[in-house]
Amino acid sequence: MDRLLSRRGAGVAGALVLFAGLAAAPPASAGDPGQGHTVFASRCAMCHSAAKGGPTILGPTLWGVVGRPAGTVKGFAYSSGMKGAGFTWSNDRLRIYLPKPNGMVPGTKMTFAGLKNPTQIDDLIAYLNTLK
């Protein structure tokens, strides 16, 4: 490995920086998508579809939510707060939103009180990442 890095001009110092960066990078989600499906079914499915092109139930479909700009599913009447949120849903944003939706986006139409269990949150986020 050192020879490869040396040929590219990085040397041992470059290798240390490379490996330090890899070690510090958090996983996309530490959760279990199978358990997340169970959380979704029991806590989210009464209001949200998980299907591609799924219908609006009380809320928009969550298919493709990770990586999607907030407030952009066509056909859903979002609150002004969600329409103007100005962020894209990421694992980190979901980790903030799911425990207290109204705390992150004041005036959101989502009346859900929130998920409090960090394991369930990680599992749900892992599941949402499979909806692509």
C-alpha positions as CSV (number, residue, x, y, z in Angstrom):
1,M,0.0,0.0,0.0
2,D,2.8,2.4,0.9
3,R,4.4,1.8,-2.5
4,L,1.2,2.6,-4.3
5,L,0.7,5.8,-2.2
6,S,4.4,6.8,-2.7
7,R,4.0,6.5,-6.5
8,R,1.2,8.9,-6.2
9,G,3.2,11.3,-4.1
10,A,1.3,10.6,-0.9
11,G,3.8,8.6,1.1
12,V,3.2,7.3,4.6
13,A,1.8,10.6,5.9
14,G,-0.8,10.5,3.1
15,A,-1.7,6.9,4.1
16,L,-2.2,7.9,7.7
17,V,-4.5,10.8,6.6
18,L,-6.4,8.5,4.3
19,F,-6.9,5.8,6.9
20,A,-7.7,8.3,9.7
21,G,-10.4,9.7,7.4
22,L,-11.9,6.3,6.7
23,A,-11.9,5.4,10.4
24,A,-13.7,8.6,11.3
25,A,-16.4,8.3,8.7
26,P,-19.7,7.2,10.3
27,P,-21.7,4.5,8.6
28,A,-24.8,5.6,6.6
29,S,-26.9,4.2,9.4
30,A,-26.1,1.8,12.1
31,G,-29.6,0.4,12.1
32,D,-31.2,-2.8,10.9
33,P,-33.5,-2.3,7.9
34,G,-35.6,-5.4,8.8
35,Q,-36.3,-4.0,12.2
36,G,-36.9,-0.6,10.6
37,H,-39.6,-2.1,8.4
38,T,-41.3,-3.3,11.6
39,V,-41.1,0.2,13.1
40,F,-42.4,1.7,9.8
41,A,-45.3,-0.8,9.8
42,S,-46.3,0.0,13.4
43,R,-45.6,3.7,13.6
44,C,-45.6,5.2,10.1
45,A,-47.7,3.2,7.7
46,M,-51.0,4.5,8.9
47,C,-50.1,7.9,7.4
48,H,-47.3,7.2,4.8
49,S,-46.9,4.8,1.9
50,A,-43.5,3.3,1.3
51,A,-44.2,2.4,-2.3
52,K,-42.7,4.1,-5.4
53,G,-45.3,6.5,-6.6
54,G,-47.4,5.5,-3.6
55,P,-50.5,7.4,-2.7
56,T,-50.8,10.2,-0.2
57,I,-52.5,8.8,2.8
58,L,-52.3,11.5,5.5
59,G,-48.7,12.3,4.5
60,P,-46.7,11.9,1.4
61,T,-45.0,8.7,0.3
62,L,-41.7,8.1,1.9
63,W,-40.3,6.2,-1.1
64,G,-37.0,8.0,-1.9
65,V,-37.2,10.3,1.1
66,V,-33.5,10.0,1.8
67,G,-31.8,12.4,-0.6
68,R,-35.1,14.3,-1.5
69,P,-35.5,18.0,-0.8
70,A,-38.0,18.6,1.9
71,G,-41.6,19.5,0.9
72,T,-41.3,18.4,-2.7
73,V,-43.6,15.4,-3.3
74,K,-46.0,16.5,-6.0
75,G,-49.6,16.4,-5.1
76,F,-49.1,16.8,-1.3
77,A,-50.2,20.0,0.3
78,Y,-47.2,20.7,2.6
79,S,-47.2,23.3,5.4
80,S,-45.4,26.5,4.6
81,G,-42.8,25.6,7.1
82,M,-42.0,22.3,5.3
83,K,-42.2,23.9,1.8
84,G,-39.7,26.5,2.9
85,A,-37.5,24.3,5.0
86,G,-34.6,24.5,2.5
87,F,-32.9,21.2,3.2
88,T,-32.6,17.8,1.8
89,W,-33.5,14.7,3.8
90,S,-30.4,12.9,5.0
91,N,-29.8,10.4,7.8
92,D,-28.7,13.2,10.0
93,R,-31.7,15.3,9.3
94,L,-34.0,12.4,9.9
95,R,-32.2,11.7,13.2
96,I,-33.1,15.2,14.3
97,Y,-36.7,15.2,12.9
98,L,-38.0,11.8,14.0
99,P,-37.8,12.4,17.8
100,K,-39.7,15.7,17.6
101,P,-41.0,16.7,14.1
102,N,-42.5,20.0,15.2
103,G,-39.3,20.9,16.9
104,M,-37.3,20.8,13.7
105,V,-40.0,22.2,11.3
106,P,-42.4,24.4,13.3
107,G,-45.9,24.3,11.9
108,T,-45.4,20.9,10.1
109,K,-48.7,19.1,9.4
110,M,-47.1,15.9,10.9
111,T,-48.9,15.6,14.2
112,F,-46.8,12.5,15.2
113,A,-45.3,13.0,18.7
114,G,-42.0,11.4,17.6
115,L,-39.9,8.3,18.1
116,K,-37.9,8.5,21.3
117,N,-36.0,5.2,21.1
118,P,-32.6,5.8,19.4
119,T,-32.4,2.1,18.2
120,Q,-35.8,2.4,16.5
121,I,-34.8,5.7,14.9
122,D,-31.6,4.1,13.5
123,D,-33.6,1.0,12.3
124,L,-36.2,3.2,10.7
125,I,-33.6,5.3,8.9
126,A,-31.8,2.1,7.7
127,Y,-35.2,1.0,6.3
128,L,-35.9,4.4,4.7
129,N,-32.5,4.1,3.0
130,T,-33.7,0.9,1.2
131,L,-36.7,2.8,-0.4
132,K,-34.9,3.8,-3.6
